[in-house]
Amino acid sequence: MSNFSEDFFPEMIKNLPEANISFPGIRGWLFQGEDHQIVFFDIKPVGIVPDHSHCAQWGTVLEGEMQFTIGGVSKTYKKGDSYFIPEGVIHSGSFTKRTFVMDFFADKDRYKTK
C-alpha cells in the first residue's frame, strides 16, 4: 500500500481512546488492560524519534517501514516484521514513510488518554 488512507484502521480501533502522544505526526489508539497497554499507531514521516527507554515493548509493523535502533543495533522493519525491546533498553526510531504499527507495552501507564 503506497498511498495510505486515513481509514487504515477500522472504526472499532479508531473508537478506542486516543493516546496522549506529545510527538507531532504520531497518533495512537489505546487498548487498556489491567497491567498492560496495546497501542495502534499511525506514524507520519516525522523523522527521528530520539533515544529513550521505558517498560518492555513488543510490536509489529502492519504497513509501511521504519528504522529502529534497539540497544545500539539498527535494523529496518517492514510490513510483517516484529521487534522486542526489553525493559530499560535505550532505543530510537526513524520514520521516513507513513507507518502503521501495533505495540504491546508491559506497563498499564505507558500512555495516558487525551
N, C-alpha and C positions, 0 to 999 in steps of 0.2 A: 504494500500500500504506500504509494509515494505522495499522495495528496490527502493528508489526514483530515478527517471530518471532525467537526466539533462534537459529533454524535458517536465517537468511537465507543465510549462506554454506554451501555443501555441505561434507560431511566432508573431501573432498580438500583444501579450503582450511584447514579447522579442524585438520587433521592436520599442517599446517606448523608449524614452531617459532613459539611466541608471542613477539612483540617485547616487550622490557622498556620499557614506557612508564610514566613516573612520574606522569602526569596522571590522577587518578581519573576513572572513567567512560569511558575510551578504551582499547579493546583493539585489537590488530593481530596479524596472522599474516604471517610474514616469508618471502618467497621470495628466497633469497640468490644473486646472480650473482657472477661474478669481480670486476666493477668497479662493481656497482650493486645496488640492492635494490628489490623490489616489496613493498609492504605493503598488505594488505587490512584496512581499518579499520572497526570498529564503534564509533560515537561516540554516546554518550547525550547528552541535553540538558545539557551541562556548563557552558554559559555561554561566557565569554570564554577563549580561548587567547591569552595576551599576545604582544606583539611579539617576534619572534625572526628569525634568519636561519641559513642553512646552505647545503649544496650545492643545485644546481638540482633542481627538483621539477616533475613533470608529473602531473596527476591527473584523475580523472573521478568524478562523483557517480553512484553506482549506484542509490541510493534515498535519499529524504529531501531536506534543504535545509540550506544553510549560508551564512553571510555571510563573505566573505574580503576583507581589505584587503591589497592587494599593492602595495608601493611608493607608498602613500598613496591608491590608488584602491580604493574599496569597491564590491562587487558581490554580489548574491545568486546562488548557484549551486544549481540543482535537478537532478533526475534527467536524465542525458544530457549535462549541461554539463561542459566540461573547462576546465582552467586550467594556466598555466605560470608558475612562479616562477624567475626567473634566479638563479644562484648569488649569494649575499650580499645579496639584496634583502630588506629588512625586510617581514615580513608577520604578520598575526594573523587569528584566526577567531572567529566567534560561532556557537554551536550551540544552538538553542532547540528543535530536533526531533531525534529519533533519525535518524542519517545513516550511510550506508554508502558508503565511497569506496575507490578503488584508486589508490595513488600510486606513481610510479616516482621513485626518488632516485638521482641520478648520483654516488653515493658508496657504496662497499661497507660502510662503517662507520657509516652514519647511525643505525641502531638495533642494539643488541645483543639476543641472545635471553635469555629468562628463565632 
